[in-house]
Amino acid sequence: EWDLPVVDPIETIKIRMEEFGLKPADLAKIHGNKGNLSKVLNYQRALSLSMIRKLSATLRIPTDMLIQEYSLKG
């Protein structure tokens, strides 16, 4: 059994970005819209299905980790 800390999808993305040495601007180049990505990383917008697929492939995060529910701010 895995004893991994419970981390929401956004924290998981941020951790993987750090591990790969990627900044939000780098991900925006891959995923297009910098504004949308910024809103997602700041908990102002939910991850879309297409973002989940792309981030899963780019950051090598299993999709089941990215589809977990998490709270948005505001």
Wavefront OBJ file of the C-alpha trace (Angstrom):
o trace
v 0.000 0.000 0.000
v 1.208 3.472 -0.885
v 1.615 5.996 1.886
v 1.779 9.123 -0.234
v 0.729 12.497 1.155
v -2.609 13.707 -0.131
v -1.771 16.541 -2.487
v -4.327 18.304 -4.652
v -3.857 18.305 -8.444
v -2.510 21.872 -8.541
v 0.160 21.169 -5.918
v 1.056 18.002 -7.842
v 1.506 20.077 -11.013
v 3.635 22.645 -9.162
v 5.838 19.917 -7.642
v 6.396 18.302 -11.048
v 7.114 21.680 -12.660
v 9.799 22.239 -10.035
v 11.243 18.747 -10.568
v 11.441 19.353 -14.331
v 12.707 22.918 -13.885
v 9.694 24.364 -15.678
v 8.172 27.769 -15.071
v 4.545 28.668 -15.824
v 5.748 30.457 -18.978
v 7.356 27.206 -20.182
v 4.105 25.320 -19.699
v 2.164 28.116 -21.392
v 4.341 27.654 -24.501
v 3.342 23.986 -24.559
v -0.283 24.473 -23.596
v -1.122 27.727 -25.287
v -3.071 30.101 -23.097
v -0.934 31.675 -20.365
v -3.949 33.391 -18.764
v -5.872 30.139 -18.358
v -2.827 28.346 -16.991
v -2.209 31.156 -14.511
v -5.823 30.995 -13.320
v -5.552 27.222 -12.876
v -2.282 27.484 -10.916
v -3.851 30.172 -8.701
v -6.976 28.089 -7.993
v -9.210 30.516 -9.903
v -10.164 28.102 -12.670
v -10.673 24.344 -12.748
v -8.509 22.096 -14.886
v -10.188 21.247 -18.186
v -10.099 17.753 -19.630
v -7.753 18.843 -22.422
v -5.414 20.496 -19.883
v -5.428 17.336 -17.787
v -4.440 15.263 -20.825
v -1.660 17.653 -21.868
v -0.276 18.158 -18.352
v -0.377 14.430 -17.723
v 1.723 13.828 -20.841
v 4.114 16.750 -20.332
v 4.702 16.329 -16.594
v 4.239 12.547 -16.511
v 1.478 12.728 -13.900
v -1.138 9.954 -13.955
v -4.487 11.376 -15.047
v -6.198 9.899 -11.991
v -4.112 12.242 -9.833
v -5.189 15.239 -11.900
v -8.929 14.490 -11.879
v -9.191 14.643 -8.075
v -11.567 17.287 -6.775
v -10.110 20.417 -5.242
v -11.461 23.760 -4.081
v -11.195 26.941 -6.087
v -10.601 30.316 -4.433
v -13.154 33.084 -4.683
l 1 2 3 4 5 6 7 8 9 10 11 12 13 14 15 16 17 18 19 20 21 22 23 24 25 26 27 28 29 30 31 32 33 34 35 36 37 38 39 40 41 42 43 44 45 46 47 48 49 50 51 52 53 54 55 56 57 58 59 60 61 62 63 64 65 66 67 68 69 70 71 72 73 74
